[in-house]
Amino acid sequence: EFHGRTMLVRGTISKGET
């Protein structure tokens, strides 16, 4: 669960940061 949430958050941040 934690890993999945981190990956999801990381993907969202990456999209917003890019």
N, C-alpha and C positions, 0 to 999 in steps of 0.2 A: 504494500500500500504506500509506504513512504517513498520507495523508489519511483513508483508510478507517478506520484504527486510531484516529486522533484523534477522528473523528466517533463511533465506537462508544464510546470511553472517555467522551467528552463526554456522550453520551446516558445512559450508566450513572450518571455523577456527577450529572447533572441530576435523574435520577429519585431518586437517593439523597438529594440535597440538598433537593429539594422536600418 
